[in-house]
Amino acid sequence: MHLAMLLNRKWIAMFQIFFILFGIYITIQILIKVFGGSWSAEDLVISLLMFNLGGFFTMAFFLARLVSDFNHHRSQFRDLAKDFKRTDRNVERILTKLG
């Protein structure tokens, strides 16, 4: 693998770990707020919006990875279809010579 790809995966893994820890922290703060303390309601709403935005970016990373994987498979299927066309032409030539 390329060094840039490994670094990119490390950054994504670090972002996901941070995102999970942030979600756990917000959950704890919500429970503390329910039982009578900690953050104000506005701070909780803003943190939930930030958590939602982080989730959106995480899904975008996964979608970008899936699209790039799909493009790789698309080129393989295109090459396979070209091979079938060549084989079909060769079979037709052989049949015309025999026929």
RAHU-V426391 format. One record per residue. N is the residue number from 1. RES is the residue in one small letter. OMEGA is omega in radians with two decimals (none if undefined). D_FIRST is the distance of its C-alpha to the first C-alpha in Angstrom with 1 decimal. Layout:
N,RES,OMEGA,D_FIRST
N,RES,OMEGA,D_FIRST
This chain:
1,m,3.12,0.0
2,h,3.14,3.7
3,l,3.14,6.5
4,a,-3.14,8.4
5,m,3.10,6.7
6,l,3.10,7.0
7,l,3.12,10.4
8,n,3.12,11.3
9,r,3.11,11.0
10,k,3.12,13.0
11,w,3.13,15.5
12,i,3.12,16.0
13,a,3.10,16.5
14,m,3.11,18.9
15,f,3.14,20.7
16,q,3.11,21.2
17,i,3.10,22.6
18,f,-3.13,24.9
19,f,3.13,25.9
20,i,3.12,26.9
21,l,3.10,28.8
22,f,3.10,30.5
23,g,3.09,31.6
24,i,3.13,33.0
25,y,3.12,34.9
26,i,3.12,36.3
27,t,3.10,37.5
28,i,3.14,39.2
29,q,3.09,40.9
30,i,3.11,42.1
31,l,3.09,43.6
32,i,3.12,45.3
33,k,3.13,46.6
34,v,-3.11,48.0
35,f,2.90,49.7
36,g,3.08,51.2
37,g,3.03,49.3
38,s,-2.97,46.4
39,w,3.02,45.0
40,s,-3.10,47.0
41,a,-3.13,46.4
42,e,3.12,45.1
43,d,3.11,42.4
44,l,3.13,41.3
45,v,3.13,41.2
46,i,3.13,39.1
47,s,3.08,36.7
48,l,3.07,36.4
49,l,3.08,35.8
50,m,3.11,32.9
51,f,3.10,31.6
52,n,3.11,31.9
53,l,3.07,30.1
54,g,3.08,27.2
55,g,3.11,27.1
56,f,3.14,27.0
57,f,3.10,24.0
58,t,3.10,22.1
59,m,3.11,23.1
60,a,3.07,22.1
61,f,-3.13,18.5
62,f,3.13,18.5
63,l,3.11,20.2
64,a,3.11,17.9
65,r,3.13,14.9
66,l,3.13,17.4
67,v,3.13,18.5
68,s,3.07,15.1
69,d,3.13,14.6
70,f,3.11,18.2
71,n,3.10,17.9
72,h,-3.14,15.3
73,h,3.13,18.0
74,r,3.12,20.8
75,s,3.09,19.7
76,q,3.11,19.5
77,f,3.10,23.0
78,r,3.09,24.3
79,d,3.11,23.4
80,l,3.11,25.0
81,a,3.08,28.1
82,k,3.11,28.4
83,d,3.10,28.4
84,f,3.11,31.1
85,k,3.10,33.2
86,r,3.14,33.0
87,t,3.13,34.1
88,d,3.11,36.8
89,r,3.13,38.2
90,n,3.11,38.2
91,v,3.11,40.1
92,e,3.12,42.6
93,r,-3.14,43.3
94,i,3.14,43.9
95,l,3.11,46.2
96,t,3.09,48.2
97,k,3.14,48.7
98,l,-2.98,49.9
99,g,none,51.9
